[in-house]
């Protein structure tokens, strides 16, 4: 399941929860929160797999670019070899071969730069999502722990509980 969807559901649970009168505290269904957290824990490896697929695609693009450059280089060499009989033609062929090789190098560099930019952008977005998830989970855990401590304190000392105005 998509991490963003799970975070939305956790947020909805928190927003739907009832406020504790006179405090900033909310009563939440801890079981529902923990179920969502468990689903998030399961979804994170899926996000990592997505990043690995992106990295594999990046590697494939680089390999294809290198293969294309080799092919262009071979074509340039072949063309140069076919024209080797005549020095003037040879000079033209060498110029063309160098130009083709240079175009191939530029194309490889362009493709590599695009692949690197795409990978970097995707990995940055993944890192931001993971950081956001970690923050939401940490906040949820902290909130539930503080609410549990407050309930435990009120159970152990029922006389100090403020009177309800409802």
Secondary structure, DSSP 8 states (H G I E B T S, - for coil): --HHHHHHHHHHHHHHSEE-TTSS-EE--HHHHHHHHHHHHHHHHHHHHHHHHHHHHHHHHHHHHHHHHHHHHHHHHHHHHHTTTSHHHHHHHHHHHHHHHHHHHHHHHHHHHHHHHHHHHHHHHHHHHHHHHHHHHHHHHHHHHHHHHHHHHHHHTGGGS-----
